[in-house]
Amino acid sequence: MDSFVPKFIEYQLYLLQLENYELARYWRLLKTRGFFPSKRKPLRKGLVWTAKARALMVMAVAIHGLLVIVAALAISHSYPGLDNVFSTIIIGILILSPFYFLFLSLALCLLKPLDRQAKERLVKLAHLKIEKSKNLKIVGIAGSYGKTTMKEVLTQVLSTKYNVLSTPESVNTPVGIARFVLNKITDDTRLVILELGEHYRGDVKELCEIAPPDIVVITGVNEAHLERMGSLENISATVFEAAEAAKPDALVVLNGDDENITKEYKKYTGGREVRFYSSGKGRADYFVSDKKFNIHDLSWNFTVQHQGEFSVPLLGEYAIGAAVAGLSIGEYLGCTAAEVKVGLAQVRPVEHRLQPIRPGTDVLVIDDSYNGNPSGAAEAVKVLSRFDGRRKIYITPGLVETGSSAAEVHRQIGRQLAAVADVVILIKDSVTAYVAEGIIEAGKKQISASGPKVEIMD
């Protein structure tokens, strides 16, 4: 279908999909980004032609066509001298084509009852399949950040012993997970790792109702999605729905480096067994020492007390914590330390998340373009700081959905960059001025000797 859809219509549908088919947010995004694609504002991803996207497109075309035909017939009736109705229809199609965002919005409203019924049916069938899979264990990963990396680490570690399935990238909604369960799980599957997405209160609970977790991992709580949820308390409560909705005898594994987790967890874990992991800075059941970043093979090496030496080939220091979580969960499920080491060696950087790219020169490109939260941004700056003696360039449009914290979050990013980067290129957006303010503020306090050169690009 995509080859027959004009690019500007595909763009308008993509923005609707990007906002999870929420009309109010869709219209705000159209106002911000424009009604037509722009080379100055390239898209991070493209439209995914899901069944819902195709149905909306077909319905929008039907609305467009019906409107044009009715208008053409009305005009020919009012002006009998106009004999060529076909020409009138063609002209009407061309005139109304730029307004497909209206047709898509109307199509969404018309399809909503059918969409709800289809979703409920899929979710029910998936839940029934999970219930019948007696030998299946579910690992649910929730958090404001770090979910995808944790999923990659656990998949590789646990695959050394079990037949493991994990949700692919961006499959973290009820419909996506239900389809994944129905299409991918077989009688041979022993472990399923689900990434639990959240935008509003109740989202994580709804996902856990499809597949109640036997093991829950909560990676962190921060201001990501603050714009939607309104407060850090709401975000924390939503993320911890994974623990509340897990099976009564579930294991809950928590990031001991995150203060928002260590302060709040007792309210939500309900007497379940709790374990903590850490990259060596916070509360943990496994003591980490001798951690060192190997700048040549871009990996972290570290020692875990009573377990031995380990290595994980990722750039961010949080990879140590994810590896320790893998060790803890692996031990819980019967994996040996040797099997965990083999699994960690198979871990690969997640695409667009601190992903190192070597273009065949002395330049090292680190693609972190999918990073959308303050903790991830802080880690990216720390990664840059480890490359001593090299010129460091940081490019960012800022973060999205940080709500009322946007100004301070981005000033803090600027302060951090001031001590590390040689050049900061800001892709002009509503928040990038705050990054520049943070850099200037840090310079005044002489955090760095000279400070980075700042360039702002449209």
N, C-alpha and C positions, 0 to 999 in steps of 0.2 A: 504493500500500500504506500510505503514511504516514497517510492519513485514517482508516484502520480500526484503527490501533494505538494503544492508550492511551498517554498521555504518559509515564507512569512507566516503561512497558516500553520505549518509544523512548529514554528517558533512559538506561536500563541498557544498551541496545544501543549507544548513542552513546559511552558511556564505554569500552566494549570496543573500538569502532572507534578512539577517541582514543588508546588504548594499543597500536595496531597489532596488535590481537588477541593480545596476550601475556597469558596468564591470570594469572600471578603479579602483574604490574603492575596488571592489571584489579582484582584483589581488594584490593590495597593502596589503589587509588584509590577503590573503593567504601567502604572503611573510612574514608577521609579525607573524602570528599565526602558520604557518606550513600547509602543504597540508593534514595532517592526524591528527585526534583528539589526544589530549594528556591529561593524567590524571593530569599533572602539570598545565594545563591551562583549567580548567573546564568551560563549557559554562553556562551563566546565565539562558538561556532559551533553549527550543528545537525547532526543525523545526515545523512549522504549515503547515499542508498539505492543503493549499488553492488550488483552481482550477488552479491557475497559477503555483504553485509548482508541482502539478501533471502533468500538461501539459509539463512542462520543463523536468520532469523525464521521461515521455513517449518518448518525442522527443530525449532526450539524449540516451536512450536505443536503439531507432531506428537507430540513427547515429552510435552508437557503433556496433550494429549488422550488419548494412550494410557495414561498414568499414571492419569488420572481414571477412564477406562473400566474399567481393570483393578481399581482400588480399589472402584469402585461395584459391579462384579460380585462381587468378593470379599465385600463387605458384604452384598449381597442373598443370597449363598449362606449366609453365617453367620447371617443374620437373615431367615428366609423370610417373616416377617410384613411386611417392608418391600417392598411390591409396586411402588412407583413408583421404578424405577431411574433414569428420566429426571431426576426431581427431585434424586436423589442426585448425578447427574453434574453438574447445574448448580451445586449447592452446592459440590461438589469443585472445579469450575473457579474459582469465586469465592474459595475458601479458598486455593488454590495460586497464584493469579495474582500476588501480591506477590513470589513467589520465582522470577521469570523469569530472574534472573541465574544461577540454578542450571541452568535449562533451556538458556540460551544457552551456558554454559560446557560442558555436556555435548554440545550440538550442535556446538560448535567442535571438540571432541575427535573426534567421529564423522566430521566432514567434512574433517578434516585431510588424510588420504590423497588424497581427491579434489581438494582444494584444491591440494596439491602437484603432482599430475599436470597440472591445468589451468594452473598457473603455468608449469611446465616447457614445456608445449606452446606457450603464448603467447610466451614468451621465445625459443624456438627459431624460431618463425615470424617474429618481429620481426627477429631477427638475420639470417635468410636474406634478408629484404626489404632490409635495410641493405646486405648484401653485394652484392646485385644492382643497387643504385642507384649506378652507377659515377661519376656526376657530382655526387654528394652529399657535402657536407662537414659534419662534426659538430663543434659547439662544446659542450664540457662544462664546467659551472660547479660547482665544489665549494667548501666552506668552512663554517665555524661560523656565519658571519653574512654579510649583504650579498649573498646569492645572487640574491634576487628583484629587488632594485634593479639589480644588474648585468645580469640577464636583460632587464629592461625597456630599459635603455640600449642594450645591444647589438642588441636587436631593432629599435629605432627607427633606430639608426645604419646597420646593415647592410641594412635594408629600402630604403634610398635607392638601392641598386644591385642587390640580389638579391631573389629570391622566398624569404622567410624564414618558417620556422615555429618557434615556441617553445612549450614545454610550459606549459599553464595552471597557475594557482595550485594548489599542493599535489600536483601530479602529479610525484612524484620517487622512486617505488618501482619495482621491476622490473615488476610487473603494470601499473601506471599508465603507465609509459614504453612498455612493449610494446604496449599498446592504442593509445596515441597514435601510435606508429610505424605500426601496421597500419591505423589508421582515417584518419590525416591526411596522411601523406606521399604525394605524387603524383609523376608523372614531371617535373612543372614545378618541384618543390621543389629549391632549390640549397643552402640552408643550414638546418640544424636546430639549435636551441639547447636544450640539455637541462639542467635543474637537477638535480643529483645529490644526493639526500638521504642522510644517514648517521645511524645509531643505534649500530651495532656494527661491529667490524672486519670487513672483507670486503664491506660494503654497497656502497661506491663501486666497488670492483672488479667486483662482479656487474653493476652498471649499465653499466659501460664494456664489459663483455663482450657486451652486447646491441648497443651502438653505439660502437665504439672511436673516441675523439675525434681529430680532426685538429688541434684547438686546445683547450687546457685553460686555464681561468682559475681560480685559487685566490684567494679573496677574503679569507681570514683564518682564524686558529686561536685559539680561546679556550675558556672553561670550559663553553660550551653542551654539553649531553649528557654532562657529567662524571659524573652519577649513573649512567648506563648504561655508560660506557666505563672509568671508574675512574681515569684519569690523563690529564694533558695530552699525554703522549707517545703514548698510544693514539689520542687525538683527532687529533693531528698526522699520525700514520701512516695513519689512516683517510682523512683528507682528501687526503693526498698519493697515495693509491691512484689518483686520477685521472691523475696524471702518470705513474705506473708502468705503468698499463694503457692509456695512450694509444698511438697508432701510433708506430713508431720515429722517424718524421720529423716528429712533431707539434711545434707551437709551444706553449710553456708560458708563460703570462702570470701574473705574481705580484704581490701587493700589497706594495710596498716599504715601506709604513707599518707593517706588522705584523712585530714582532721575532721572533715564533715562526716566521714564514715565512722571513725573511732568514737566520736561524740554521740552519734545517733543510733548506733546499731542495736542497742539493748531494747529500744522501743519496738523493734520490728521483728526480731529473730525468734521470739516466742519459745524459748527453751530448746531450740534446735542446736545441734553441735555446730560450733563456730570455730573456724581457723583463720588466722591472719597470715598474709604474705607481705613481703616488703623488699624493696631494692637495696635495703641496708640502712635505711634512715628511720623507719618507724616501727610500729608494733608488729611482731612476727613470731611465728612458732618455729621458724627455721632461721638460725643466725647466719647472716651473710658477711663474709670478710674478704680481704685481698682482692677487691674488685678493681679491674683495670681495663681501660678502653684501648684496644689494639687498633691504632690508626692505619695500619697497613692492610689488614684483612677486614677492617670495619666490623669488629665484633667486641662483645664484652666477655671477659674472663673473670670468674669469681669462684669462691669456695663456700660451700654450705657445710656448717658444722655437722659432723658425724655422717656426712653423705659423700663428700669428696669435691673434686674440682669440676666445674662446668663451663661451657661456652655457648653463647647464643649470638648468631650473626645478624644483629640489628644495631641501629645507630643510637636509639634513645636509651637512656639509663633505665627507664621504666621496663625495658625488656628483661632486666634482671628479676624484677618483681613478677612479671608474667611467667618467667622460667621457674621461679620458686613456687608459684601457684600451680604450674604444671607438675612439679615434683610432688607437691602436697596432694593434689588430686590423683596423680598417678599412683602414689603409695596407697591412698585410700582404696583404689580400684585394683591393687595387686601388682602394679608395675615396679620393677626394680630400678635402682639408681642408674644401672648400666643402660637399661631400656630408655630411661628418660634422657640420658646423654645422647643416645642415637637419635631420638626424636628431635631434640633441640638442634642437632647438626643439620636436620632437614628443613628447619624453619627458614623462610624467605621473607624479605621485606614486603609488606602489603603495598600494592600499587598506589602511588600518589601519597603515601604516608611515610615520610622520612625515607623515601626510596632513593638509594644512591644510583646515579647514572654516570658511567664513564664514557664520554664520547670519543675516546681514542687519543686524547691529548692530556696535558697535565691538569686540565680543568676537571673538577669534580662537581657535578650538578646533583643537588639534593632536592628531589621533588616531594614537596609536602603540601601540594595544592588542595588536598581534600581535608586538611586540618581545619576544624571549625570551632575550636574551643580554647579558652585561655591557658589551660594546663599544657595542651599540645603546643601552643605557640611558645610558651616559656621553655619547653623542652627543646624545641627547634633552635632557639637562641643558644641554649647550652651546648647543643651539638656543634654549632658553629664555633663556639669558644674553644673547643678542643683541638681545632686545627691551627696550632701555633705556627707563626711564620708564613702564613698564607693570606692572600688578599681575600676578604670575605664580603660578599655582596648578598643582600637580603631583599627580596621582592615580595610585596604583599598588598592586597586590596583591603586588608583588615578582616575581621570576623563578622559573622552574621548572627542574628538572634540573641544578642547580649543585652537587649532591652535597656532598662534604666541604668545598667552598669557599663554601658558602652564607652562612655567618656573615660572613666577611670581604668577600665580594662585595657583600653588602647594606649592611654598614657603610660601605663605600667609596661606594656610591650615596648614603647619608645625608650623608657628608662633602661630597660634590659639591653636593648640594641645599642644604646649609646656607648656601652663599655665593650662591645664585641665587634660590631660590623665596621667595615671601612666605607661602604656605600649602602644606603638604604633607598630603594626605589619604591615609592608609594603609588599604586594604581588608584587614581582619584576616585573616592567613594565618600559616603556620608560620614565615615569614621576615621579616614586616614589623617585628617587634620589633627586628631587627638594623638596619633602616633608621633607626628612631628612635634607637637607640644611637649610630649614626654622626653623626646631627644633633646630639645632645647633646654628643658628644665634640668635634665641630668647634666648637660654641659655647664650650666650656671653653677651647679654644685661640684663641678670638677670631678665627676665620676670617672671620666677618661681624660687623657691628656689633650686630645684635640677634638674627638668626637667624629662621627661619620659624616660623609657628604650625603645630603638628602636631595633626592630628585622626585618631583611629582609629575606623573604622566596621566593624561586623559585616557 
